[in-house]
């Protein structure tokens, strides 16, 4: 069976990606299981550039088909910020809680609805060097108090009007149908199935 390396050590991302890829006929491995310790500097100015950088570096280091993603939060009132800098929004060493606190502070004077979206780009790199990208978007609003404990990053302040709750209040099964990462994986599934079938 073809192996697929998920190029992340972020436990939140792995927790979301594993079930999303569950029925794709690939043997999924992580950098940890391979003993692969690689830090890729995200120097791109777009999600696609960063996802491609990570996927290519891990594919080269492992010789395996590799999936990497880059995602971020885009707030209309902030002209799309924090965007590709979402993970570094409150500084390189800041926690998820620090980033949410900064976002709430910055948006405190902005009237509701504070429209925003999560965007995710998944890059799939083959050992040959070919890289394909897939996008997923989830629209919502930013609220000024944290709600919910299921999720990570900006999930507790990302409100989904259609669901009547924040991303962090959703059951995992629902989040794995509507999140930006879920939608990007759904876009990539046919491609992954084709690679797996051609490998057999």
GIGI-V558492 format. One record per pair of residues at least 6 apart in sequence whose ideal C-beta (glycine too) atoms are under 7 Angstrom apart, sorted by the first residue. I is the first residue (numbers start at 0). J is the second residue. Records with the same first field share a line. If there is no record, write none. Layout:
I->J  J
This chain:
0->24  25  26
1->25  26  64  194  195  198
2->25  26  28  63  64
3->25  27  64  66
4->28  57  61  63  64  65
5->13  16  27  29  66
6->30  53  54  57  65  66  67
7->13  67
8->30  31
11->151  152
13->29
15->175  180
16->184
17->27
18->175
19->175  181  184
20->27  184
23->188  191  192  195
24->195
25->191  195
30->37
33->61
35->60  61
37->56  57  60
39->52  53  56
41->49  52
42->52
43->49  52
44->83
45->83
46->69  70  71  83  118  120
47->120  132
49->69  83
50->67  68  69  120  121  122  132
51->122  130  132
53->67
54->65  66  67  122  123  124  130
55->124  130
57->65  67
58->65  124  125  126
62->126
63->126
64->125  126  194
65->124
66->121  123
67->122
68->119  120  121  180  183
69->120
70->117  118  119  179  180
71->81  82  83  85  118
72->81  85  115  117  153
73->79  82  115  116  118
74->80  113  115  141
75->114  115
76->106  109  113
77->105
81->88
88->98  101  102
89->97  98  101
95->151  152
98->153
99->145  153  155  156
102->141  153  156
103->143  156
106->113  141  143
107->143
111->140
112->140
113->140  141
114->140
115->139  140  141  157
116->136  137  138  139
117->137  157  179
118->136  179
119->135  179  180  183
120->132  134  183
121->132  133  183  184  187
122->130  132
123->130  131  187  190
124->130
131->190
133->183  186  187
134->183  186
135->179  180  181  182  183  186
136->179  182
137->177  178  179  182
139->157  158  159
140->158  160
141->156  157
142->156  158  165
145->155  156
146->155  165  167  168
147->154  155  164  165  167  168
148->167
149->167  168  169  171
150->166  167  174
154->165  166  167
155->165  167
156->165
157->165  166
158->165
159->165  166
162->169
166->174  178
175->181
